[in-house]
Every structure is written in C-alpha cells, then in structure tokens.
Amino acid sequence: MRKMFCTAIVLLAPFSAFAQDVAVDANTKNGFIAVVIVIIAVAMIAHMLYENLFRKNLRTDYTATAFRNLRKEKNLGDMSAQEAMTLESELDEMIAQWGKLPNEDGEMVPYPLKNSVVKKSLVTLEKAVAAMPTNSRIVERINDANEILNHAQRRQFNGSKAMVVTSIIVGIVIGVIVGRVDVVVSICVGIILYLLGSRSATFLIADKQLKGSSGSMLANIISSLFMGVAQSKTTATYGSGSTKTNNAKGWISLILGIVVMVALSALIPVIAVVNYIRNYIIYW
C-alpha cells in the first residue's frame, strides 16, 4: 500500500506542474475551465487514494472477555438472554440479505454482493459492537462478518492492461511528434485516473462473475476486436485442388483494432471518469 501511494505521488508530480501553468493562464475563459478540470481531477484522485490506502478495515479480534470488561467499567452486567436473542435475530436478518458465493470447496456461502447491502451490514455490525455482547457465539459471528466485509470491500484492478499499455505508447508518440506538454500530461493524468478508477470493490467483481460477466466492459471489447484477427484467416481453393491462404481480412481486423485502441487511448480521461463514477460513486 505504501508503495502504491509513493508511486501515485511520483506520477502526480508532472500534473502539479501542469496545474501551476494552468493557474497562471486562469485569467482567460479556457484557463478557468482548465483550472476547474484540474481541481476535479485532484479531488477524484484524492478520493480514490483514500479508498485504496487509508480506509481502515473492520476489527476481527473482538472477544467476549473484552466486552465484559467494558461493561464492568460502565457498571453493567453481562448481556441478558433476551438481549442476546434480539441481537442474533438482527445478525440473522443481515445475513439473509446477502447473496451466495462459492468458496474454495465449491460450497455456496453467504457474501454481500450489493453496495446497499454492504452499507446496511456495516450499520448492523456497528450497533452489534456498541451493544458489547458477552455471548462468545455472537462475538464470533461479528468477527466472521467483519472479515467477510473487509474482503468484500477490498479493491482490485478490473480494467484493461492492454488499454494502459496502448495509452502509454500513444502518449509517448504524441509527445515526440506534437511536442505539446499539456497533451502528454493530460494523457498521463488519464492513465493515473484509469488505473485508480478501474479498481473495483471485490463484491462488485464477484457479482459480475456470478452473472456471467468476466472482466471489464472495455477489456471485453478489446478482446473481441483482436479475437477477429485470430479467426479471420481466409483460404481459397482452386480447381486444381491447390489452396492459397489470404490474410487480407486479418490485416484489416488488426488495423481496425489498432485504430480503435488509439481512439480509446485518446479518450482515456473520459473512460477513467466513467469508471470512477461506476466503482466509487454508484457501485454499478
């Protein structure tokens, strides 16, 4: 995590210089719009870095003894049987809202698959901890649920690596040919936003896999484009029985794929913003 944070800071260094240059030109209309865009981009990056690096995990080491000691400090006795029954009922209701996910042994186990369910579960578990349960079974259930929620909220890159590589190449080519620093910096910022914005919560990835979707939409599009290259070999048969291979369709598919990849690379800042909204705002 520390390595990711340091890398992001290093990558943002040229972006900071670009922001200063834009600020100098803020007296013009275009300069003002550019400053607004810079502020929005910085806010997005800050939000995503917080979600990936600084959001604390839920505790999974609660004990009945520790809760009992807390109750003693507040001059409270052990949790009554009725309180324990009510709390277990709330935990049962929470688990009932979860979906099912196969574990390593292939057994279907409860797992939250929606952001709304995760939020409700967090509230339920916070109330459960605040109740300071002294029933060891309830404490174990709280620890287990917290461990599952920690895993569900952990983020993983779910974008297209080919997209990142192509964008880097396009940025280098533009930098050499055009020689405009602002264009190169915008592509670099787009790549940073894309790398961070494409880090989906594990529960989102699991939900898509259960629905038969593998990888991101962009990765599937790119895969489909270049799949045509491998399947486009054309063989012509002549009257004498001889055959000749014509790869014209393959070359056309390859050129089309490269053109689309370059176009997508130019749009990577827009794609990154879309991914940010999907993975960090609406969790879709």
Salt bridges, closest charged atoms under 4 A:
GLU51 OE2 - HIS47 NE2 3.53
GLU51 OE2 - ARG55 NH2 2.81
ASP61 OD1 - ARG59 NE 2.90
ASP78 OD1 - ARG68 NE 3.24
GLU88 OE2 - ARG137 NH2 2.30
GLU88 OE1 - ARG141 NH1 3.13
ASP92 OD1 - ARG141 NH2 2.81
ASP182 OD2 - ARG180 NH2 2.63
ASP207 OD2 - LYS114 NZ 3.28
ASP207 OD2 - LYS211 NZ 3.29
